[in-house]
Amino acid sequence: MGGIGLEHHRSSENQQEPKSWTDWAGMDWDRNVIAHEFVHSWNGKFRRGADAWTPDYQQPMQNTMLWVYEGQTQFWGYVLAARSGVQSRDMVMAMFATAAGKYAEGTPGRSWRSVEDTVNAPQLMRRRPLPYTSLTRSEDYYVEGALTWLEADQIIRKGTGGAKGLDDFAKAFFGVRDGDWGEVTYDFDEVVKVLNGVYAYDWAGFLRTRLYDTNQPAPLNGVQMAGYKLVWKDKPNAYEKGIAEERKTLDLTYSLGVTLNKDGDVTATLWDGPAYNAGIVNSTKIVAVGRPCLFVRRDEGCDHRREDREGAYQPADQARRAVSDGGDRLPRRLAPPLAGEHHTGQGQRLRQAAHRARQVTNLS
């Protein structure tokens, strides 16, 4: 069935894997859709962007405020899943780590395309698979939006000495007209006004810089202000592990720069990563790992013989590519920062990662 959801005003339609609730520990990674769609009753259905409201189905909706509609819903989906016990705290921390890793090193498209511009992705892409999404970007207003709201929460907490947080914004913004089942619209200026009512700050500048500008630093401020840092290790975190086991995939984005399915087909390539620069792109099939593939048998795959005595073999570079040694490296966890540690540039880190295992661990 898959873990997808559709929000309604007083309910939600939630589709999950059949064992999501019976295999409680094993499917912990898959249950966030419940909390996410629950939040949409307030954020998206009751309060919705002014240009997303239409009087009838003949008028096209606009999506300029999806970084609130979906971005803050994604944030609260993480938070409420952990608070309610629908997902474990460790799993939600791993999800935050995966998000931080993606936008720290897995999305070079941040250099030219803003989060706000990705609100057009549903109309442009219609969720069809497109090549090089790390460069073109997709619906990043969800998760990068959530990291932006995490930073907003931390700014409020720091500025008020812990007395207030984004919970107070939610009460003021969503908790109006109790019992009203209609729709109350908002725009950018109202979001800024309510934020300033919670804690006075340059919220207009904050939101425009984080969401409307391009080529911004990785959105890690919220993580770091909360007392954590992004840590890279040689094993996937619980969230990435759960996805890989269920979907039979192997994510090598942060080492070789590719993602593979169970048949060895490349399903995603990191733009300007090691694999991309070696000519390994979507639809390439990996037929050997660990040693050169000298010949590919036309009917069977890779063979390591040097001789083609019967004409049954052809040079590998004329058939399907083989990949030699490479480590895997994934966002695994966020850990308290250690003195003297720092981040290196993306290009240098990717080249180094091609020769050693490196993944991100959990938030702790």
N, C-alpha and C positions, 0 to 999 in steps of 0.2 A: 504493500500500500504506500509506504513512504511517509516521512514525517512532514506533512504540510498542513496548513490550516487556512481557514477563511473566516474572517471576523463578521459578526452580525451585531446589531445594536444590543440585544439582550441575551445573546448566546454566541457560540462559535462552533464551527464545523472543524473537527480535529481528526486527521488521519495519521495513524502511526503504524509501525511494524506490529504484527500480531502478538509478538512476545514482549512488547515494551512494558507491560504491566505485570507479566508473570515472571519474567527474568529481571527482577528489580535491579540487581547489581550490574548485570551484564549489559543492560540497556539504559543505564543511567545517562549516557550521552544523548539519548534520543528523545527525552521527554520535555524539552524546553518549549515546544510549541504550545503546550497547555497554558503556561504562564504568559507567554507572548500574546496569544489570542484573548486571554482574559483581560489584559490591559487595554486592548483595543475597544472594549465597551466604553471606556472613558476617552482614550486617546485615539481618535480616528472616526468614531461613530458619534459620540456626544460632542466633543470638541474636535473640530476639523478645520483645516486651512480654508480661508474664505474662497479661494479660487477652486477648491475641490468640491465645494457645495454647489449643486445645481438644482433648479426647480423641477426638472423632469429629465427623462432619459434622452431627450433630443439635444440637450446642451452638453458639449464636451467638457469634461473635468480637466483642470490643470493641477499640476503636482508640485508647485514650487516649495511647499512646506513639508515635503515628505521626510526631511531630516528631523522634524518633530514627530509627525505621524508614525513613521517607522523607526527612526533613529532613537527617540526616547522610549518608544515601546520596546525596542531591543534591549535598551539599558534596563528597564524595569522587568523585562522578561528574565534577564539574568538574575537580578536582585531578588525578585519574588519567588523564583524557582528555588533559590537557596533558602530564603526565609521560610518558605512553606514546607520544605522537605521534599518537594517534587523531584528535585535533583540535589545531590550532595554538594556541600560547600566546595569540596575539592574539585568536583567536576566543573562547577561554574567558574572557579578560578582557572582551570585549564582552558575553558572556553575563552575567557578574557586573554589568556596567554596566547592562544592561537590567533585571536584577532590582532593583538599587538604585534605578533611576529609577521602577520600578513602585510600590515601597513608599514612596518619598519623596513622590511626587505623584500617582500613579495609582490609589490605593486608599483613598478616603475612608472606607470601611467599617472601617478600622483604629480609628476613633474609638469604635466600639461593639462590635465583635466581635474576640475574641482569636484568636491563632494556634491555641491549643489547642482552641478551640471549632470551628475549621474541620475538625478530624478527623472531625466528624460529616457533613461534606459528601458523602462517597460514598453514605451511606444516604439523605440528604435529597434530593440532586440527581441521583444516578446519572449524573453527567456529561452531563446534558441541558442544552442552552443555555437560560439564564434571563436575563431582562432585568436590567440594572444590576448586573452582577457586581462592579463597582468598589465598590458600596455593600454588597451582600449578602455578598461574598467567596466564594471557592471553596476549592480544596484548597491553601491558602496555607502549610500545614505543610511542603510541599515546598521552595519557594524562599525564603520568609521564614525557614523553618527553617534552610536552608543559610546564610543571612546571619547568623543567630544563632550557628551553629557556627563561622563565620569569625571572629566576634568572640571566641568562646571560645578559638580557636586563637591569636589575637593577644594575649589576656590572658595565656595560658600563656607565650608567647614573650617578652613584655615582662617578666613576673614572674621568669622563669628566665634572663634575659639571652640569649635565643636558644638555650639548651641543650635546651629541650623544646618540643613543640607538640602539636597534636591527633593527630599520628602516634603519640605515646606513649600517648595515651588509647586509640587503636585497637588497639595491641598488647596493652594490659592488658585491654581490654574484650572484644575479638573473638578474641584469640589465646590462648584457653584450651582445654584438653582437646584438644590436637592429635590429629587423626585421628578425632575423634568426629563421626559423621554424624547425630547426633540433634539435639535442640533444647535450648537452655539459655535459660531465661526470665530476665527482669529487671524491675525496677520503678523508679520515680523515685528512690527512696533509693539504689539500687545505682548508678545513673548518677552521682549526686552523690558517692557514696563513691569511685568509681573516678577521677573528676575530681580529687577532693581528694588521692588517692594520687599523682597526677601533679604537681599544684601546689595548695597550700592556698589556698582562696579561698571566698567566700560563694557557692558554686555554686547552692545551693538558692534563694537570693534572686535571683541572676542569672537562672536559668531561669524562675522564677515571674514575675518582672517582664517579661522579654522575651516569654514565651510565653503566660502565663495572664492578664496584665493587659491592659486596653484603653487606647486613647488614648495610646499610648507614642510617643516621638519616632521619626522614621524610622530604620530599622535600618542606619545607615551607620557605626557605630562601628568595625566590623571593617575596612571599607574605609579609613577615615581612619587607624586605628592602623597599617595596613600601608603608609601613606605616600601614599595616593591621595585624590582627591576626585572627586565627580560633576561632570562638565562638560557643558554643553548647547551644541550647535552646530547648524548648518543642514543637516547631512547625516546619514543614519542610519549606525549602526555596521555592521560586517560581518555580525553576527548578524541584526539587523533587516533589513538589505538582502537577505540570503539568503532569509529567510522571505517578504518582500514579493514578490520575484521569482518564487519557486516557487509561492506561493499566489495570486498576482495580487491582493494587498491593498495598501491604503494606510492606515498608522497615523498618525492626527493627534491622538492622545490628549493630547499635551502642548501643543497649540496650540488647535485648535478643539474638541477633546474628543470626537472620533469616530474610528471605524475603518470603512473602506469596502471593499467587494469590487470586482471588476473591472467590475461593471455599475453601480456608483455607489450600491448599496444600503448603508445604514447597518447595520452588523452589531454595533456596540457603541457605547455612549455613556457618557462619563464623567459620573457623578452631579455635578450642580451646576457642570458645566463650561460654557463659552460656548455650545456647540451645544445642550446640554440646556436651558439657560435661554432659548434662542431657540425652543424647541419642536421641535428636531430630535432625534428619538429612533429607537430600533430600528425597522426596516422602512421608514423614510423613504427616498426615492430622491433622490439629488442629480442634477439635470438641467442645471444651469448653474453655472459658476464664473467669477468675475471681473466680472460685470455683472448687474444685476437681470433676473430672468426675468419679463417682463410677462405673457406668456400661455403656456400649455401646450397644445399641440395634442393633441386627444384621442387621435389615432391615431399620433402621431409623437414627441411630447415637447415640448421647450421652443422657443418662437419669440419673437423679440424685437420683434415688431410691436406697435404700440399700438392698432391697429384690428382689430376682429373683424367684417370686412365680411360674411362668409358664415356666421357662426354656427359656424365650425369651431374656434374658440378659446374658452377659458374662463380666467378669472383664475387665475394660478398658485397663489394661496393657497387656491383651492378644489380644486386638483388635487394636484400634487406640489411639494414645496418646492425652492427653489433657494438655493444658498449663495454669497455674494459673497466678496471677498478674504479670505484667511486663510493663515497660514504653517504649515509643518509643523515639529514639534519633537519629537525623540525622544532617549531615553537613548543616547548615542553612546560616550562613553569616560569612564574615571576617570583623572584626571591629577594629578600632584603639586600640592598646594595652593599658591596664590599669596597673598602677603601682602595683606591688605586686602579679599579677596573673601569674600562671605558669601552665605547663602541668603535669599531672600525668601519670604513666605508663599505658600501654594498659590493662594489666590484671586487675589492680586495678580499672581502670575506667569502664571497662566492668562489673565487679561485682557490682560496685556501681550503674551503669546505669540500672541494672536489677530490681532495686527497685524504680526508679524514671524516669520521662520523661526527655529526653535529646536529642536535635537535633541541627544541625548546621544551622545558619542563613545566611543572605546575606553578600556580600562584601559591605562595606559602608565607 
